[in-house]
Amino acid sequence: MSTAFVLIKAEPGCERDVYLSLLNIDSISETHVAYGEYDLVARIDFDDEKEMARTLIGSMRSIPGVIKTETLIAVEV
C-alpha cells in the first residue's frame, strides 16, 4: 500500500464544506485543517496509481470549493 498527502486550497468560506466532503471519500484516511498557503491536508492510502488518480481527480478535485491541490507521494528511503 502507498500513501500520498494532498494539500488543498479552498475558496474562502468553503473550508468547512470541503472538509466535510473529504470525510466521505473512502480512500482518505486522515483529513486536517491547516493554516498557511493551503487550507486542508488529506492523507490517501492506495494500492495502485489508478486508484490514487481516481480519488484525486475524480473525487477530490470535483468537490465544490476546491481551488487547487498539490500531491506529495510518500516514499521510503
N, CA, C and O atoms as a GROMACS GRO file, in nm:
protein
  308
    1MET      N    1   0.085  -0.118   0.000
    1MET     CA    2   0.000   0.000   0.000
    1MET      C    3   0.089   0.124   0.000
    1MET      O    4   0.193   0.126   0.066
    2SER      N    5   0.048   0.226  -0.073
    2SER     CA    6   0.121   0.351  -0.082
    2SER      C    7   0.039   0.463  -0.018
    2SER      O    8  -0.081   0.451   0.003
    3THR      N    9   0.108   0.572   0.011
    3THR     CA   10   0.045   0.686   0.077
    3THR      C   11   0.080   0.814   0.004
    3THR      O   12   0.192   0.831  -0.044
    4ALA      N   13  -0.017   0.904  -0.003
    4ALA     CA   14   0.007   1.038  -0.056
    4ALA      C   15  -0.060   1.138   0.037
    4ALA      O   16  -0.164   1.110   0.097
    5PHE      N   17   0.001   1.254   0.047
    5PHE     CA   18  -0.058   1.363   0.123
    5PHE      C   19  -0.098   1.470   0.021
    5PHE      O   20  -0.018   1.509  -0.064
    6VAL      N   21  -0.222   1.515   0.031
    6VAL     CA   22  -0.273   1.613  -0.064
    6VAL      C   23  -0.299   1.743   0.009
    6VAL      O   24  -0.376   1.748   0.105
    7LEU      N   25  -0.233   1.849  -0.038
    7LEU     CA   26  -0.254   1.984   0.015
    7LEU      C   27  -0.365   2.047  -0.067
    7LEU      O   28  -0.362   2.042  -0.190
    8ILE      N   29  -0.462   2.106   0.000
    8ILE     CA   30  -0.581   2.156  -0.068
    8ILE      C   31  -0.604   2.303  -0.035
    8ILE      O   32  -0.606   2.343   0.081
    9LYS      N   33  -0.621   2.382  -0.139
    9LYS     CA   34  -0.658   2.524  -0.123
    9LYS      C   35  -0.806   2.533  -0.155
    9LYS      O   36  -0.851   2.488  -0.260
   10ALA      N   37  -0.883   2.592  -0.064
   10ALA     CA   38  -1.027   2.605  -0.081
   10ALA      C   39  -1.066   2.751  -0.099
   10ALA      O   40  -0.994   2.841  -0.057
   11GLU      N   41  -1.180   2.771  -0.162
   11GLU     CA   42  -1.235   2.907  -0.173
   11GLU      C   43  -1.262   2.960  -0.032
   11GLU      O   44  -1.307   2.885   0.054
   12PRO      N   45  -1.236   3.088  -0.008
   12PRO     CA   46  -1.264   3.145   0.123
   12PRO      C   47  -1.410   3.121   0.164
   12PRO      O   48  -1.502   3.145   0.086
   13GLY      N   49  -1.427   3.073   0.286
   13GLY     CA   50  -1.560   3.044   0.337
   13GLY      C   51  -1.610   2.904   0.307
   13GLY      O   52  -1.714   2.863   0.360
   14CYS      N   53  -1.539   2.830   0.223
   14CYS     CA   54  -1.582   2.695   0.185
   14CYS      C   55  -1.501   2.585   0.255
   14CYS      O   56  -1.523   2.467   0.230
   15GLU      N   57  -1.408   2.623   0.341
   15GLU     CA   58  -1.319   2.526   0.402
   15GLU      C   59  -1.395   2.415   0.476
   15GLU      O   60  -1.361   2.298   0.462
   16ARG      N   61  -1.495   2.451   0.552
   16ARG     CA   62  -1.571   2.351   0.629
   16ARG      C   63  -1.645   2.255   0.536
   16ARG      O   64  -1.647   2.134   0.560
   17ASP      N   65  -1.706   2.308   0.431
   17ASP     CA   66  -1.779   2.222   0.337
   17ASP      C   67  -1.685   2.126   0.266
   17ASP      O   68  -1.719   2.009   0.247
   18VAL      N   69  -1.568   2.174   0.228
   18VAL     CA   70  -1.469   2.087   0.163
   18VAL      C   71  -1.424   1.980   0.262
   18VAL      O   72  -1.416   1.863   0.226
   19TYR      N   73  -1.395   2.020   0.384
   19TYR     CA   74  -1.353   1.927   0.488
   19TYR      C   75  -1.457   1.815   0.507
   19TYR      O   76  -1.422   1.697   0.509
   20LEU      N   77  -1.583   1.853   0.519
   20LEU     CA   78  -1.689   1.753   0.539
   20LEU      C   79  -1.703   1.661   0.418
   20LEU      O   80  -1.733   1.543   0.434
   21SER      N   81  -1.684   1.714   0.298
   21SER     CA   82  -1.690   1.631   0.177
   21SER      C   83  -1.575   1.530   0.173
   21SER      O   84  -1.594   1.416   0.131
   22LEU      N   85  -1.457   1.573   0.217
   22LEU     CA   86  -1.342   1.482   0.218
   22LEU      C   87  -1.364   1.364   0.312
   22LEU      O   88  -1.315   1.254   0.285
   23LEU      N   89  -1.437   1.385   0.420
   23LEU     CA   90  -1.464   1.277   0.516
   23LEU      C   91  -1.544   1.163   0.454
   23LEU      O   92  -1.543   1.052   0.506
   24ASN      N   93  -1.614   1.190   0.344
   24ASN     CA   94  -1.698   1.088   0.280
   24ASN      C   95  -1.625   1.007   0.173
   24ASN      O   96  -1.686   0.920   0.111
   25ILE      N   97  -1.497   1.033   0.150
   25ILE     CA   98  -1.422   0.960   0.048
   25ILE      C   99  -1.347   0.846   0.117
   25ILE      O  100  -1.263   0.869   0.204
   26ASP      N  101  -1.377   0.722   0.076
   26ASP     CA  102  -1.325   0.604   0.145
   26ASP      C  103  -1.173   0.595   0.151
   26ASP      O  104  -1.118   0.556   0.255
   27SER      N  105  -1.104   0.629   0.044
   27SER     CA  106  -0.959   0.611   0.044
   27SER      C  107  -0.883   0.720   0.120
   27SER      O  108  -0.761   0.713   0.132
   28ILE      N  109  -0.954   0.820   0.171
   28ILE     CA  110  -0.890   0.922   0.254
   28ILE      C  111  -0.894   0.875   0.398
   28ILE      O  112  -1.001   0.857   0.457
   29SER      N  113  -0.774   0.855   0.455
   29SER     CA  114  -0.767   0.802   0.591
   29SER      C  115  -0.754   0.912   0.697
   29SER      O  116  -0.785   0.889   0.814
   30GLU      N  117  -0.710   1.031   0.658
   30GLU     CA  118  -0.699   1.144   0.751
   30GLU      C  119  -0.729   1.273   0.678
   30GLU      O  120  -0.697   1.288   0.560
   31THR      N  121  -0.791   1.366   0.748
   31THR     CA  122  -0.817   1.499   0.693
   31THR      C  123  -0.794   1.601   0.805
   31THR      O  124  -0.843   1.584   0.916
   32HIS      N  125  -0.718   1.706   0.774
   32HIS     CA  126  -0.688   1.807   0.875
   32HIS      C  127  -0.703   1.946   0.815
   32HIS      O  128  -0.674   1.968   0.698
   33VAL      N  129  -0.747   2.040   0.897
   33VAL     CA  130  -0.749   2.181   0.859
   33VAL      C  131  -0.612   2.237   0.894
   33VAL      O  132  -0.555   2.203   0.998
   34ALA      N  133  -0.559   2.323   0.807
   34ALA     CA  134  -0.425   2.378   0.830
   34ALA      C  135  -0.426   2.529   0.808
   34ALA      O  136  -0.516   2.582   0.742
   35TYR      N  137  -0.328   2.596   0.863
   35TYR     CA  138  -0.308   2.738   0.839
   35TYR      C  139  -0.191   2.753   0.744
   35TYR      O  140  -0.098   2.673   0.747
   36GLY      N  141  -0.196   2.853   0.661
   36GLY     CA  142  -0.087   2.878   0.568
   36GLY      C  143  -0.141   2.887   0.426
   36GLY      O  144  -0.257   2.921   0.404
   37GLU      N  145  -0.054   2.857   0.330
   37GLU     CA  146  -0.093   2.867   0.189
   37GLU      C  147  -0.206   2.771   0.154
   37GLU      O  148  -0.291   2.802   0.071
   38TYR      N  149  -0.207   2.654   0.217
   38TYR     CA  150  -0.312   2.555   0.192
   38TYR      C  151  -0.403   2.548   0.314
   38TYR      O  152  -0.361   2.573   0.427
   39ASP      N  153  -0.529   2.515   0.289
   39ASP     CA  154  -0.630   2.516   0.395
   39ASP      C  155  -0.654   2.380   0.458
   39ASP      O  156  -0.693   2.371   0.575
   40LEU      N  157  -0.629   2.274   0.382
   40LEU     CA  158  -0.655   2.139   0.431
   40LEU      C  159  -0.544   2.045   0.386
   40LEU      O  160  -0.476   2.069   0.286
   41VAL      N  161  -0.527   1.937   0.462
   41VAL     CA  162  -0.434   1.831   0.425
   41VAL      C  163  -0.509   1.700   0.438
   41VAL      O  164  -0.573   1.673   0.540
   42ALA      N  165  -0.501   1.617   0.334
   42ALA     CA  166  -0.567   1.486   0.337
   42ALA      C  167  -0.464   1.378   0.309
   42ALA      O  168  -0.374   1.396   0.227
   43ARG      N  169  -0.478   1.267   0.375
   43ARG     CA  170  -0.391   1.151   0.352
   43ARG      C  171  -0.470   1.047   0.273
   43ARG      O  172  -0.580   1.009   0.313
   44ILE      N  173  -0.413   1.002   0.162
   44ILE     CA  174  -0.475   0.898   0.080
   44ILE      C  175  -0.390   0.772   0.091
   44ILE      O  176  -0.267   0.778   0.077
   45ASP      N  177  -0.453   0.660   0.117
   45ASP     CA  178  -0.386   0.530   0.111
   45ASP      C  179  -0.440   0.458  -0.011
   45ASP      O  180  -0.562   0.446  -0.027
   46PHE      N  181  -0.351   0.409  -0.096
   46PHE     CA  182  -0.396   0.347  -0.221
   46PHE      C  183  -0.307   0.229  -0.258
   46PHE      O  184  -0.192   0.221  -0.216
   47ASP      N  185  -0.365   0.137  -0.337
   47ASP     CA  186  -0.293   0.017  -0.381
   47ASP      C  187  -0.218   0.040  -0.511
   47ASP      O  188  -0.113  -0.021  -0.532
   48ASP      N  189  -0.268   0.125  -0.598
   48ASP     CA  190  -0.201   0.150  -0.725
   48ASP      C  191  -0.229   0.293  -0.769
   48ASP      O  192  -0.314   0.362  -0.714
   49GLU      N  193  -0.154   0.337  -0.871
   49GLU     CA  194  -0.165   0.475  -0.917
   49GLU      C  195  -0.301   0.507  -0.975
   49GLU      O  196  -0.346   0.621  -0.966
   50LYS      N  197  -0.367   0.409  -1.035
   50LYS     CA  198  -0.501   0.434  -1.091
   50LYS      C  199  -0.599   0.469  -0.980
   50LYS      O  200  -0.682   0.558  -0.996
   51GLU      N  201  -0.589   0.398  -0.868
   51GLU     CA  202  -0.677   0.427  -0.755
   51GLU      C  203  -0.650   0.568  -0.701
   51GLU      O  204  -0.743   0.641  -0.668
   52MET      N  205  -0.521   0.605  -0.693
   52MET     CA  206  -0.487   0.739  -0.647
   52MET      C  207  -0.543   0.844  -0.742
   52MET      O  208  -0.599   0.944  -0.698
   53ALA      N  209  -0.528   0.822  -0.872
   53ALA     CA  210  -0.578   0.918  -0.971
   53ALA      C  211  -0.729   0.931  -0.964
   53ALA      O  212  -0.783   1.041  -0.973
   54ARG      N  213  -0.799   0.818  -0.947
   54ARG     CA  214  -0.946   0.824  -0.935
   54ARG      C  215  -0.987   0.907  -0.814
   54ARG      O  216  -1.080   0.987  -0.820
   55THR      N  217  -0.916   0.887  -0.703
   55THR     CA  218  -0.950   0.962  -0.582
   55THR      C  219  -0.918   1.109  -0.600
   55THR      O  220  -1.000   1.196  -0.568
   56LEU      N  221  -0.800   1.137  -0.649
   56LEU     CA  222  -0.756   1.276  -0.661
   56LEU      C  223  -0.835   1.352  -0.767
   56LEU      O  224  -0.891   1.458  -0.738
   57ILE      N  225  -0.840   1.299  -0.887
   57ILE     CA  226  -0.904   1.370  -0.998
   57ILE      C  227  -1.056   1.352  -0.996
   57ILE      O  228  -1.130   1.448  -1.014
   58GLY      N  229  -1.100   1.230  -0.976
   58GLY     CA  230  -1.243   1.203  -0.982
   58GLY      C  231  -1.321   1.249  -0.862
   58GLY      O  232  -1.436   1.290  -0.875
   59SER      N  233  -1.260   1.241  -0.744
   59SER     CA  234  -1.335   1.274  -0.622
   59SER      C  235  -1.294   1.408  -0.561
   59SER      O  236  -1.379   1.495  -0.542
   60MET      N  237  -1.166   1.423  -0.532
   60MET     CA  238  -1.123   1.541  -0.456
   60MET      C  239  -1.133   1.671  -0.536
   60MET      O  240  -1.185   1.770  -0.486
   61ARG      N  241  -1.085   1.670  -0.657
   61ARG     CA  242  -1.084   1.795  -0.736
   61ARG      C  243  -1.224   1.836  -0.782
   61ARG      O  244  -1.245   1.950  -0.823
   62SER      N  245  -1.319   1.744  -0.776
   62SER     CA  246  -1.454   1.778  -0.817
   62SER      C  247  -1.540   1.831  -0.702
   62SER      O  248  -1.657   1.864  -0.722
   63ILE      N  249  -1.483   1.839  -0.583
   63ILE     CA  250  -1.558   1.892  -0.468
   63ILE      C  251  -1.576   2.043  -0.489
   63ILE      O  252  -1.479   2.114  -0.512
   64PRO      N  253  -1.699   2.091  -0.480
   64PRO     CA  254  -1.721   2.236  -0.492
   64PRO      C  255  -1.641   2.310  -0.386
   64PRO      O  256  -1.643   2.274  -0.268
   65GLY      N  257  -1.571   2.415  -0.427
   65GLY     CA  258  -1.492   2.494  -0.335
   65GLY      C  259  -1.343   2.464  -0.338
   65GLY      O  260  -1.263   2.540  -0.282
   66VAL      N  261  -1.303   2.353  -0.403
   66VAL     CA  262  -1.161   2.321  -0.414
   66VAL      C  263  -1.103   2.404  -0.528
   66VAL      O  264  -1.150   2.395  -0.642
   67ILE      N  265  -1.002   2.484  -0.498
   67ILE     CA  266  -0.937   2.569  -0.597
   67ILE      C  267  -0.813   2.501  -0.654
   67ILE      O  268  -0.789   2.506  -0.774
   68LYS      N  269  -0.735   2.438  -0.566
   68LYS     CA  270  -0.604   2.386  -0.606
   68LYS      C  271  -0.566   2.270  -0.516
   68LYS      O  272  -0.599   2.270  -0.397
   69THR      N  273  -0.496   2.172  -0.572
   69THR     CA  274  -0.440   2.064  -0.491
   69THR      C  275  -0.293   2.046  -0.528
   69THR      O  276  -0.252   2.076  -0.640
   70GLU      N  277  -0.217   1.998  -0.432
   70GLU     CA  278  -0.079   1.960  -0.456
   70GLU      C  279  -0.059   1.825  -0.389
   70GLU      O  280  -0.085   1.811  -0.269
   71THR      N  281  -0.012   1.727  -0.464
   71THR     CA  282   0.000   1.592  -0.415
   71THR      C  283   0.146   1.559  -0.386
   71THR      O  284   0.234   1.579  -0.469
   72LEU      N  285   0.169   1.508  -0.265
   72LEU     CA  286   0.302   1.466  -0.222
   72LEU      C  287   0.296   1.316  -0.197
   72LEU      O  288   0.231   1.271  -0.103
   73ILE      N  289   0.364   1.237  -0.281
   73ILE     CA  290   0.362   1.092  -0.267
   73ILE      C  291   0.474   1.051  -0.174
   73ILE      O  292   0.590   1.086  -0.196
   74ALA      N  293   0.440   0.978  -0.070
   74ALA     CA  294   0.538   0.934   0.030
   74ALA      C  295   0.620   0.818  -0.027
   74ALA      O  296   0.567   0.731  -0.095
   75VAL      N  297   0.750   0.819   0.004
   75VAL     CA  298   0.841   0.712  -0.039
   75VAL      C  299   0.927   0.670   0.080
   75VAL      O  300   0.945   0.745   0.176
   76GLU      N  301   0.980   0.549   0.070
   76GLU     CA  302   1.072   0.502   0.173
   76GLU      C  303   1.213   0.530   0.127
   76GLU      O  304   1.244   0.518   0.009
   77VAL      N  305   1.302   0.567   0.222
   77VAL     CA  306   1.442   0.592   0.187
   77VAL      C  307   1.532   0.502   0.269
   77VAL      O  308   1.654   0.508   0.254
   0.00000   0.00000   0.00000
